[in-house]
Amino acid sequence: MEEDINLNALFNFLSKFLDKKTVELGEFRKNSFVFHYYIEIIRYWSSLNFIINKTLRSIKFKFNDSSFERAILFYLTYRYIFEDINIRDISRELSKEKTIYFEPFLNKVSTFSWQKALVNKSNLERLSIQEAIPNFLFEKLLPVISMDFIKETINYININQKNNLLYVRTDVPGELEQFLDSNNISFTHDKDIKGLFVLPSETKKNCIESQLYKTGRLHIQDKASISVVKALNPQPGDYICDLSAAPGIKTLLISDFSNNLSEIIGLDFSFERTRHATILLNRQKRRNIMMINADGIEPPFRNKKRFDKILLDAPCTGSGALASHPELKWRQSSKFLAQCVSIQKKLLQSALRLVKKGGILVYSTCSLYPEEGEFQIKEILNQVTPLTLPNWFSPSYTIERMHLPGTGRLFPSKQKTQGFFVGKFLINQE
């Protein structure tokens, strides 16, 4: 068939990504075709790029190499390699002119063989190319976890990327069960967190369109994020700071877990993220939450009253969220990691100044790197007393032959969550 608006939209988004421009899916986030292929092609970007470059080098093809044309190559290659669609069937989706133009490439890519292409590559190179995982990630993880566990984690992400479980929590459990039964949605109860339901990801649309969700009585969130708030243990009457709060989901959960009877201040450096968080909180009518667009490193508090509890879910590389945010894979670098580590150090020092003696600090990052977890906590252990985390958490990495007390990790292949580091501490000093 001739190209349609969906294909052209997809090619435009992909060409922006290839030009390293910001991609805003906007209204097409609701378009399952565009959203699915954009996410999946970005997920396997390096693998597809390897195949495309190898194919182009082997043929006499006068390729203009514009980002739009390369975007088409990515789509054609993805369809053939990962969906096993016949090349002729794929070419029919393009206009006649484009089919003729790309014919040399289509003919050659149909003969591609991983076995031949990866001859003389090391096992690490093979894994990195075939699974589309940056070498940087291996460099950082091999000193702290085994290659077998890295493979296990990658396999879980790849196998479950289209079928991730959806964790939902409701303020009125009976209401949710009634809704699920009436919509013939299967569910199980999470074995670790009371009141948490596990649903197939394809039911997300039904949940979002429900009155339960629109009125704030139902929340959709990764189990790791819920676990972080549970670790904070918000109680009625607590004075709590969410030091890096936007988009506000964890802030809402803090309020929920304290029966909306805690006093919460949320800060975020980004004006746009703070604005969206404020809209969310206003829609849910949470009067016990104040959201402020401010730098958590130097917050503009006039009131010298210190907080009972602080949650610092710090900005990070997102290396633990590659399944749901595959574009983050291609931002992983020493420079990006160093920027995140610097911000985290400053936010941690700010948190220590803001929480009262005897108060609680929970620090977390959606990261697999020790630099954003264990190494950060190692620097402050003389100022805090470690507290116990749930026994279903995995131990944190071994640093200098020991596991840091008060810390733990969540892994996609173990806990079926995003990859998270979590630390919980009592503050010793004024």
C-alpha positions in Angstrom: 0.0 0.0 0.0 1.1 3.6 -0.4 2.7 5.4 2.5 0.1 6.9 4.9 0.2 9.6 7.6 1.3 7.1 10.2 4.4 6.0 8.3 5.4 9.6 7.5 4.9 10.6 11.1 7.1 7.7 12.3 9.8 8.6 9.8 9.7 12.2 10.9 10.1 11.3 14.6 12.9 8.9 13.8 14.8 11.4 11.7 14.6 13.9 14.6 16.0 11.3 16.9 18.8 10.6 14.4 19.5 14.4 14.2 19.8 14.4 18.0 16.8 16.7 18.3 14.2 16.6 21.1 11.3 14.3 20.1 7.8 15.1 21.5 5.4 12.3 20.5 2.5 14.4 21.7 -0.8 13.3 20.2 0.9 10.4 18.5 1.5 8.8 21.9 -2.2 7.7 21.5 -1.4 6.3 18.1 -0.4 2.7 18.8 1.4 2.2 15.4 3.6 5.3 15.6 4.3 4.9 19.3 5.1 1.2 19.1 7.5 1.4 16.2 9.2 4.5 17.4 9.9 2.9 20.8 11.0 -0.5 19.4 13.3 1.0 16.8 14.9 3.2 19.3 15.3 0.3 21.7 17.3 -1.6 19.0 18.9 1.4 17.5 22.5 0.2 17.7 21.7 -3.3 16.4 19.8 -1.9 13.5 22.6 0.7 12.8 25.1 -2.1 12.7 23.1 -4.1 10.2 22.3 -1.0 8.0 26.0 0.2 7.9 27.2 -3.3 7.1 24.6 -3.7 4.3 25.4 -0.3 2.8 29.1 -1.0 2.7 28.6 -4.2 0.8 26.5 -2.7 -2.1 27.0 0.1 -4.7 24.1 2.2 -3.5 24.0 6.0 -4.1 22.4 6.8 -0.8 21.8 10.5 0.0 22.1 9.6 3.8 19.6 12.2 4.8 18.1 11.5 8.3 14.7 10.9 6.8 16.0 8.3 4.4 18.0 6.6 7.1 14.8 6.6 9.2 13.1 4.6 6.5 16.1 2.1 6.5 15.7 1.7 10.2 12.0 0.9 9.8 12.6 -1.6 6.9 15.4 -3.3 8.8 13.4 -3.6 12.0 10.5 -5.2 10.2 12.7 -7.7 8.5 15.1 -8.6 11.3 12.8 -8.4 14.4 9.4 -9.2 12.9 10.6 -11.7 10.2 8.4 -10.0 7.6 9.0 -10.8 3.9 11.0 -8.1 2.2 8.6 -7.9 -0.6 5.7 -7.4 1.8 7.5 -4.7 3.6 8.4 -2.8 0.4 4.7 -2.6 -0.5 4.2 -0.3 2.4 6.3 2.4 0.6 5.4 4.5 -2.4 6.5 3.0 -5.8 9.3 5.6 -6.1 10.8 4.7 -2.7 10.5 1.0 -3.3 12.6 1.4 -6.5 15.1 3.6 -4.7 15.6 1.3 -1.8 15.5 -2.0 -3.8 19.3 -2.6 -3.8 19.3 -2.2 0.0 16.2 -4.5 0.4 17.8 -7.2 -1.7 21.0 -7.2 0.2 19.6 -6.9 3.7 17.5 -10.0 3.0 20.7 -12.0 3.0 22.0 -10.7 6.3 23.2 -13.3 8.8 24.2 -12.6 12.4 26.5 -15.7 12.3 28.5 -14.2 9.4 28.3 -10.6 10.6 29.7 -11.4 14.1 32.7 -13.5 13.0 35.8 -12.5 15.0 33.7 -10.5 17.5 34.3 -11.2 21.2 31.4 -12.6 23.3 31.0 -9.2 24.9 30.8 -7.5 21.5 28.3 -10.0 20.2 26.1 -9.5 23.2 26.3 -5.7 23.0 25.5 -5.7 19.3 22.7 -8.3 19.2 21.0 -7.1 22.3 21.5 -3.3 21.6 23.2 -2.6 24.9 25.9 0.1 25.1 29.4 -1.1 25.9 29.4 1.6 28.6 26.8 -0.2 30.6 28.9 -3.4 30.6 32.0 -1.4 31.7 30.2 -0.1 34.7 28.4 -3.3 35.8 30.9 -6.0 35.3 33.0 -4.9 38.4 29.9 -5.3 40.6 27.7 -8.1 39.1 28.5 -11.1 37.0 28.1 -11.4 33.3 25.5 -14.1 33.8 23.4 -11.8 35.9 23.8 -8.9 33.3 22.6 -11.3 30.6 19.7 -12.4 32.8 18.7 -8.8 33.4 18.9 -8.0 29.7 17.0 -11.1 28.7 14.2 -10.2 31.1 14.0 -6.6 29.7 13.9 -7.8 26.1 11.4 -10.6 26.7 9.1 -8.6 28.8 9.3 -5.2 27.0 6.0 -5.7 25.3 4.3 -7.5 28.2 5.5 -5.7 31.3 3.2 -6.2 34.2 1.2 -3.2 35.3 1.1 -2.4 39.0 -1.9 -0.5 40.3 -2.9 0.7 43.7 -6.3 1.9 44.8 -7.6 3.7 48.0 -10.7 1.5 48.0 -9.7 -2.1 47.1 -13.2 -3.4 46.8 -13.9 -0.7 44.1 -11.0 -1.9 42.0 -11.9 -5.5 42.2 -15.4 -4.7 41.1 -14.0 -2.7 38.2 -11.6 -5.4 37.2 -14.3 -8.1 37.3 -16.8 -6.1 35.4 -14.2 -5.5 32.6 -13.0 -9.1 32.6 -9.5 -8.1 33.6 -7.4 -10.8 35.2 -5.3 -9.8 38.2 -3.2 -11.1 41.0 -2.3 -9.5 44.4 1.4 -8.5 44.8 3.1 -10.8 47.3 5.2 -8.1 48.8 3.0 -5.0 49.0 -0.5 -5.1 50.5 -3.1 -3.3 48.4 -1.0 -3.6 45.2 -2.6 -5.4 42.2 -0.7 -6.8 39.2 -2.3 -6.5 35.8 -1.2 -7.3 32.3 0.1 -4.2 30.6 -2.5 -4.3 27.8 -5.2 -3.4 30.3 -3.6 0.0 31.0 -5.9 1.8 28.6 -9.0 0.5 30.4 -7.6 1.6 33.7 -6.7 5.1 32.5 -10.2 5.6 31.0 -11.9 4.5 34.3 -13.5 6.9 36.8 -11.3 5.4 39.5 -8.2 6.7 37.7 -9.6 10.0 36.7 -10.7 10.8 40.3 -7.4 9.7 41.8 -8.6 6.6 43.5 -6.4 4.4 41.4 -2.7 4.8 40.7 -0.5 3.2 38.0 3.1 2.9 39.0 6.2 0.7 38.8 6.5 -1.4 41.9 10.0 0.0 42.6 8.6 3.5 42.9 5.9 2.3 45.3 8.5 0.5 47.3 10.5 3.7 47.8 7.5 5.5 49.3 6.7 2.5 51.5 10.3 2.6 52.8 9.7 6.3 53.8 6.7 5.1 55.8 4.7 8.4 55.8 2.4 8.8 58.8 -0.4 11.3 59.7 1.1 14.4 61.1 4.5 14.0 59.4 6.2 17.0 57.9 7.7 15.6 54.7 9.8 17.0 51.8 9.9 15.3 48.4 13.2 16.9 47.2 13.0 16.0 43.6 9.2 15.7 43.2 8.0 16.1 39.6 6.1 14.6 37.9 4.4 14.2 41.3 3.4 10.5 41.3 5.5 9.7 44.4 4.3 12.9 46.1 0.8 11.6 45.7 1.7 8.3 47.1 3.3 9.9 50.1 0.0 11.6 50.7 -2.0 8.4 50.2 0.1 6.4 52.5 -0.4 9.0 55.3 -4.1 9.1 54.7 -3.7 12.6 53.3 -2.9 13.8 56.8 0.8 14.6 56.4 2.1 18.0 55.4 4.1 17.7 52.2 6.4 20.1 50.3 7.5 19.0 46.9 10.4 20.7 45.0 11.6 20.4 41.4 14.1 22.4 39.4 12.2 22.1 36.1 9.5 24.7 35.6 7.6 22.6 33.1 7.7 19.4 35.2 6.6 21.4 38.3 3.7 22.9 36.3 2.5 19.4 35.2 2.9 18.1 38.7 0.8 21.0 40.1 -1.9 20.3 37.5 -1.9 16.6 38.6 -2.1 17.5 42.3 -4.9 20.1 41.8 -6.9 17.6 39.8 -6.6 15.2 42.6 -7.5 17.9 45.2 -4.6 17.2 47.5 -4.7 20.2 49.8 -1.9 18.9 52.1 0.7 19.2 49.3 2.6 22.3 48.2 4.6 22.0 45.0 7.4 24.6 44.4 9.5 25.2 41.4 12.9 25.5 43.1 16.4 24.1 43.3 16.5 21.4 45.9 20.2 22.1 46.3 19.5 25.5 47.7 15.8 25.6 48.5 14.3 29.0 49.3 12.8 28.1 52.7 12.3 31.0 55.1 10.8 28.7 57.7 13.7 27.1 59.6 11.6 24.1 60.7 13.2 20.9 59.7 11.5 17.9 58.1 10.5 14.7 59.9 11.2 12.8 56.7 12.7 13.5 53.3 12.5 11.5 50.1 15.3 12.1 47.6 14.5 10.2 44.5 17.4 11.9 42.8 17.9 12.7 39.1 20.0 10.0 37.5 21.1 8.3 34.3 17.9 6.2 34.2 20.0 3.1 33.5 17.5 1.0 35.5 14.6 2.1 33.3 15.9 1.1 29.9 12.9 -1.2 29.2 10.3 1.6 29.5 12.7 4.4 28.3 14.9 2.9 25.6 16.1 6.3 24.4 18.0 6.6 27.6 20.3 3.8 26.5 22.0 6.1 23.9 22.6 8.8 26.5 24.7 6.5 28.7 28.3 8.0 28.9 31.0 9.0 31.3 30.0 12.7 30.9 26.3 12.0 31.5 27.1 9.9 34.6 29.4 12.5 36.0 26.8 15.2 35.6 24.2 13.1 37.5 26.6 12.1 40.2 27.5 15.7 40.9 23.9 16.8 41.2 23.1 13.8 43.5 26.0 14.7 45.9 24.7 18.2 46.2 21.1 17.1 46.7 22.2 14.6 49.4 24.0 17.3 51.3 21.0 19.5 51.1 18.7 16.7 52.3 21.0 16.1 55.4 20.7 19.8 56.2 16.9 19.9 55.9 15.9 16.8 57.9 15.9 17.0 61.7 17.9 14.9 64.1 16.1 11.6 64.5 14.3 12.2 61.2 14.4 9.8 58.3 16.0 10.1 54.9 15.2 7.8 52.0 17.6 8.1 49.0 16.9 6.3 45.7 17.9 6.3 42.1 16.5 4.5 39.1 20.0 3.4 38.2 22.1 0.2 38.0 25.4 2.0 38.4 27.2 1.9 41.8 28.3 5.6 41.4 24.7 6.7 41.7 24.0 4.4 44.7 26.5 2.7 46.9 29.3 5.2 46.3 27.0 8.1 47.2 25.9 6.6 50.5 29.4 5.5 51.4 30.3 9.2 51.7 27.6 10.0 54.3 27.6 6.9 56.5 29.3 8.7 59.3 26.3 11.1 59.5 23.5 8.6 59.6 22.3 5.3 61.2 21.2 2.7 58.6 17.7 1.4 58.9 16.2 -1.9 57.7 14.7 -2.4 54.3 12.2 -5.1 53.4 13.7 -8.6 53.1 12.5 -9.0 49.5 15.0 -6.4 48.4 18.2 -7.7 46.9 21.4 -6.8 48.7 23.2 -3.8 47.3 26.6 -4.2 45.5 29.6 -5.3 47.4 31.8 -2.3 48.0 35.2 -2.8 49.5 34.1 -6.4 50.4 31.0 -5.4 52.3 27.3 -4.6 51.7 26.5 -1.2 52.9 23.9 -1.4 55.7 20.6 0.3 55.1 20.8 -0.2 51.4 19.3 -2.5 48.8 18.6 -3.0 45.2 15.6 -3.9 43.0 16.3 -5.7 39.7 14.1 -6.3 36.6 14.9 -10.0 36.6 14.6 -10.5 40.4 11.8 -8.3 41.7 10.1 -7.7 38.2 10.6 -3.9 38.7 12.7 -1.2 37.2 16.3 -1.3 38.4 16.5 0.8 41.6 19.0 1.6 44.4 17.4 2.4 47.7 18.9 3.6 51.0 17.0 4.3 54.3 18.7 6.2 57.2 18.1 7.8 60.6 19.8 11.2 60.9 22.3 11.4 63.7 23.2 15.1 63.9 21.6 18.5 64.1 
